[in-house]
Each structure stands twice: as structure tokens, then as C-alpha cells.
């Protein structure tokens, strides 16, 4: 069963003067893409969300406000945000991509709960030095580093919660996931391979 569309708040934090919007539209102009109202709405919704979202999740959020926007348009716009350096594409052991509004030049790490799917960002000033030290010891030149720690979040690690999950089995796991807006393992409307094919302009010409 498909999830209900969640209308976005009209009092979002992203306005026309937001430097991220200007940077995105400058990128579109330089790369020969059109700056459409649909793309502007998608970008605002993405930055207003302020979290890791898949194309499908953002599509469901936008649909109540603009039913005419298609899933492929959302996916293509997220890819353009990535190409513009305004988003980072990530995969947390999933078959589909999530997009992080934090740009690539502001690296951070993630704690991923394997029970409820919660993703928590964190930064540690000592980690970059440790990473470089390890790489240097092996004569390795680091281009990019992603640290993802998998386990149980604070809520799921509580003894009472753990007992509830053991007693309830699959039903308990479903109930725990329902506390969050979007289940981490929700199946996409279209496979990523299909989205990639549909998002690719005919003849590879830019649109």
C-alpha cells in the first residue's frame, strides 16, 4: 500500500534569496539546463527537509503540494543538486540512493540504527587526523572517506525496548519503524536502474 502524501509546510526556511538556490540556478545556466518552477519547488523541499532523503520520499512529500511533478523529475533534480556540489549521494546498505543536503566539502559521519532505520549525523575533530595517520602508515592517498557505524540507537538499545522486540518478533519491528516518517527499507516506486534510464535525456542531450 502506498503511503499518504505529506503536504509541505508553506512556511519553509528556503526563500528566493537563499544562496543555495542562487548557486543551483547558476549551475543550471552554466550547464545548459532549464531553471523551471518545478525544479525550484523540489530544491526548496529538499533543503527544508534537512535530512537524508530518497527520490521517492521527497516525491511523496511534494505530491500533495504539486501533483504534476513526477518521480523522475525529482530524481533528476536531486542528481543535479549533487552535480552542483549542493548535495551528497549516499547509500546506507540500501539498493537505492539517499541524498544528503550537506555539501561534500563539509564531511560528516553517520550512525545507522539497524532496527528502526534512524540515521544520526556526527562530527569528531579527531577523526580526520586518525584517518590520515592510518592511511599514511600504509602509504595510502585518501581521496574520500565515509564512516558509517551500524548498530542500535539509544531508544532501540534500551532493555525494555529490546525485550519488547524479542517478544513481539516481526510485529514489534514494524511498530518501531512506524514511529519514523519514512521507513528506511521502504521499497521504491521504481528501481534505481529504471529511474536512471528515464532521467537520461533522449540522445543524451541536456534539457
N, C-alpha and C positions, 0 to 999 in steps of 0.2 A: 504494500500500500504506500502510495506517495505521501510525503509529508506536506502538511499545510504550508502555504506560502506565508512568510512572516514579513509584514509591511515594515519598511524602514521608517525611523523617526524623521519627521520633517525638520527637526532642529539639530541636524548634523553639525559636526565640527569643521567640515571641509567646505570652504566657500570659494568664490571665484578668485579671490586674492591669494589663495593658498599657493606657496611657492612650488609645491609638488605638482599641482595642476599645471602651472605655467611651464615647469620643466618637462612635463609629459607632452604638452601640446607643442612645445619647441622641438621635442624629439620627433613627434609625428610629422611636423613640417619638414624637418631635415631628411627624414627617411621616406618621404613621399606618401605618407598615409593621411587619410582624411580625419579631421577633428570633428566628429559627429556628436550630437546631443546624447545619443545612446552611450558612446564611449565615456563622455563626461559623467553621466549618471553612474556607470559601472565603476569608474575610478573613485568617485566620491563615496560610493557604498563600500568599496574595498578599504579605503583609508578610515572611514567611520567605523568599520568592523573592528579594526585594530587587533586582529588575531590571525592565526594561520587558517586559511580557508581554501577549499577546493572550488573548482569552477561550478560544480553542481550546487554546493552550499550557497555561494554568492548568487547564483541564478534563482534559487528558491527565495532568497531574501528580497531580491529585486522584483520578482514576478508580480507581487501584489501592488507594486507602485507603477510598473511599466510592463504589462503583459506582452507587449510587442517585441521585447528583447528576447532573443533566442540563446540557448545554451552555448552554441558555437561562438556567437558574438562575445559572450562573457569570457569564454576560454581564450579566444584570440586576443582580447584586450588585456587579460592577465599576462599573456606571453609578451605583449608589447611593453607592459609595465616592467617586466623582467628585463627585456632588452634595453629599456631606458635606464636601468640601474635603480629603479624605484621599488623593486620587489625582488625577493629571492625565492626561487623554486626549490621546494624540499620534498623529500619522501621519507616518511617515518615507518618503514617496513610495510608500506601500502602499495597497491598496484596503480594508484593514481597520485597526481601531484597536488601538493598544497602550496599556496603562495603566502609568503611572509612579508608584511609591509615594511619590515626593517630592511634598509638597503644593504648590499653586500659589503660596503665599506664600514659597517657597524656590526661586526661579528658578535654573535652570542651563541649560547649552547642551550640544550633542551633536556628537560626531564619528562619522560613519557610514561604515563601510567598504563600498564598493560591490561588493567581491569576495566577502568571507566573511560580511558582514552584521553584524559586531560593532558594537555601539553603546557608545561611551565617553562618559560624562558629564564635563563640566569646568566650572569657575567661574573667572572672571577679574575681579578687583576693578576694573580699569579699564574694562571693557566698558560697564557701566551709564552711566558718565559720558560715554563716547564716543557711545553711542546717544542720550542726551538732547541732547548737543551737536549731533548731526546733525539730530535732529528739530526742535530749536529753530531751526536755521538755515533750515528750510523752513516754520516756523510750524505745525508738526505736533504734535498732542497724542497721545502714546503711551498706549494702554490696555494693551497686552500686546506682549511681544517674545520671539520664539523664534529662536535662531541654530542652524542645522544646517549643518555642514560635511561635504561628501561627498568621498570620495577613497579612498586605500588606507591601511590601518592599518600599524603598524610591521612586523608579520610579513609581510603581503602585499606590502609595498614593498621587501623585501629582494631584491637582484639575483637570487639563486638561486631564490627563490620566483617572481619574475616570469618567469624563463626557463622554469621548470617549467610555469607556466600557459600560456605561449605554445606550448611543445612538446606539452603534453597536451591542449590545447583544452578542450572541454566536460568531459571526464572529470576533468581537473585541477581545474576549478572545483567540480565535485561533491565531490571528495575534500576540498578545502579547507573547504567548508561543513560536511562531516560532522564536523569537529573540534569544532563547537559543538553545544550541547544541542538548540537549536531553529533550523532554517534560517530566515532572515529572510523568504524568499519562499514559505514553505510554504503551500499552498492551504488555506483554511479548510474545515471540515466543512460549514458553512452560510454563505451570503453574509451580509454585514452587514445588508442590507435585510431578509432573512428573519429574522435574529436580532432586529432592531428590531421587526418585526411580532409575533413570538412573545413578545417580552419585554413588549409593551404589554398591560396587563391589559384584559380584556373590558370594554367600555364606559368605558375609561379610569379605572376605579375603582381606588383604591390597594389593594394587598394586603399 
